[in-house]
Amino acid sequence: MLISPPVVGPDCVLERLMALHPKAIDLSLDRMWSLLGRLGNPQNALPPVVHVAGTNGKGSTLATMRALLEAGGLRVHAYTSPHLVRFNERIVLSGSRITDQALSALLEEVEACNAGQPITFFEVTTAAAFLAFSRVPADVVLLETGLGGRLDATNVVEKPSVTVLTSISLDHQAYLGDTVAAIAAEKAGIMRAGVPCISMKQKADVLPVLESSASAIGAPILLQDRDFSGVLHDRSLVYTGLNGAAHTLPAPVLPGGHQVHNTTLALAVIEQLGMVPSDAWGRGLPRVVWPARLQNLGQGPLSGLLPKGWDLWLDGGHNPDAGLNLADYICAQWQDRPLDLVVGMIDTKDEGGFLAPLVRVASRIRTVPVQGSLAGRSPEHLAQVARGLGVEDTAACADVPAALAGLAEKAGDSPRRVLICGSLYLAGNVLARNGGC
């Protein structure tokens, strides 16, 4: 009797692939073009592509576009990063996460074709996503850059239907440049001649860079608050579209004032695509799901460590603009009780820039390691930064459960709110512990 060999799980293949290049990030398209050529150039056989770049808001905007497209009855492929709990979150095939079996087969196919050549983890997994998208029927591909734009592994699609730029600010300076203008130039690298680029309202030093890049290659650029807009009014979102028509729609379900901008951007992209009638937009907006973006952890083992009546929240924000967005939301919505922060960050982030807006609204801060990441900042270092910013009640803790238990032990009787933040990797650890994703 023949015995079939055991199926190798995707985690084993992913671990092997991570050893093929000495650096986790090495921005270049040469390796990607070579690999895709050996795979038959699957990036040229995709459904219409929406290519998304930016610093903050990419995932939320993409999730909103997906909900709107699916409300219109369309089949959607999506590629996002990083994942929170399982790698499968990164690849959505026609509305469903890729299965372990399909993912393993694709990764092994790409691995064999690469034949041991140096290549980064993100390049291999992006090639696998392109293969999957080229083989499974769908109506549209939502494609998120990993880092940057011009030299990002996703930037091999020659003629997307639309390019999208979310909020651009400082992040990944070691790879993209140490000014917002330099980073904007890298993000603008996803623009294509004759392809509309739809952009969120940008900072004063970003907009000229985008307009210059668009003009240089002949890409029409559509700007929020110039060509389209969205405002909250009486618990609804009033979206004024590209043709000037006003639509009264449900308010964003994801909390935070910045989500109004993300939702408005997503609506403009969907309007430009012309695939979904406007009467379906109102059905799509309440369906948006994007974990670890001001997510209430009302159930699960971690919330069980806090006294009854306390609130536990999670956010993956990790750069200065994200810290400012969080602080703005807290000031506007969370003045009913004291706020404690549990913070973990990796060492490529500006911890002082992230924490500076938040120390104004936090009573106590507990710092934790980002478990499973070699790049995690030490809790002691983060605690020192927080104390230097003026929060005296700050302490380093062994992990998130220890931080929550310590906060609960010394809190008194009044209910409090706890926000875990600082890293998407930390957010993934928290969701895994709490039974999410």
C-alpha positions, 0 to 999 in steps of 0.5 A: 500500500502506498502511503502519501507523504505528510503535507508540510504546513505553511509555517515550516515552509515560511521558516525555510524561506526566511533563511534565503536572504540575510536581511529581512528588508532589502528594497529592490525589484531585481530579484522579484522580476527574476523570480516572477519571470521564472513563474510565468509572470503571474502579475500580468494575469490578474483581475483589475488591481487597486494598488495602495501605499501610504504610512498610516491607514492602508489596512483600514482603507483596504478593509473598507474598500473590500466591504464596499466591493463585496456589498456590491456582489463582487469577488475580491482578492486582497493582499495585506501585511503584516498579519496579526496571528496567522500568515493566512490573514495576508492572502484573501482569495475571492473573499476567504482567507487562503487555506493552509493546504493551498498556501503550503503548495504555493510557497513550495512552488515558489521555493522550488522555482527560486532554487535557493537564490537570495530573496527576501521573505516578503518577495517570496510571499508576494510572488505566491500571492500573485500566483494565487490571484492569477489562478482563482477567478475574482473581479478585483485585487486589492494590493497593499504595499509592504514598505514604501512604494517605488521599490516595494515587491508589489510594485511590479503590476504595470497597469493597475486600475487605480493607485491609492495614497493614504496618509504619509508621514515619518516611518521606516526612515532607515529605508525610505528617507529621513524627511516626509518629502523623501518618503512621499517620493518613495510612496509616489513610485506606485503611480502610473501614466494615465492611471488615476491616483486617489490621495488622502488629504496630505501634509503641506510638505507632501502634496507638492511632491505627489503633484510633481510626481504625478505631473512628471509621468502623466498620472491624474491625481484626485485629492481629498477635500479638493475633488471629493470629501467626507464629513460626519454630520448627525451620526452619518457620513456625508460623502461628496463624490467625484461628480459633486453628488452628496451621499448620506451614509452610515458613519464608519464603524472603526473608531477614531476621527482618522477613520472618517478620512480613510472611509472617504478615501475608500469611497472615492476609489470605489466611485472611480472604479465604477463597479459598485452602484452607490445604493450598495455603499450604505450596505457595505460600510457597516460590514467593515472589519479590521482587527487591532484598530481601536478594538474593544477586547470585551471578552477573553482571558486578558479582559478577565484579568481586570476588575469588573466594569473596566474597559480593555482596548487594543490598537496596533498604532506605532508611529508619531502620527498614530500616537497623535490620532489615538490621543485625539480620539481619547481626548474626544471620546474617553474622558469618562474614566482614567486611562492606563497604557500598556506599551510594547514597541520594536526598535525601528520605531520612534518611541518618543514620537509615538508616546509624546501625544499619549502621555498627556492623556495617560495616568499610568504606563506599563511597558512590555516586551514584544514577544517573538520579535528580535527587534523588540525594545526592552521594557526598561528602555520604554519605561525610561522614555515614558518617565522622561516624558513626564509619566511618573507612574511607569513600570516595566513588566514581564508581559501583558498579563503581568502588566494588566494584573499589576494595574488592577492590583493598585487601582482602587475601586473606580473603573478604569480603561486600559489601552494596549498599543505600540506595535502590530506585532504586540497586537498579534500576540495579544489577539492570540492570547485572547482568542482573536483572529 
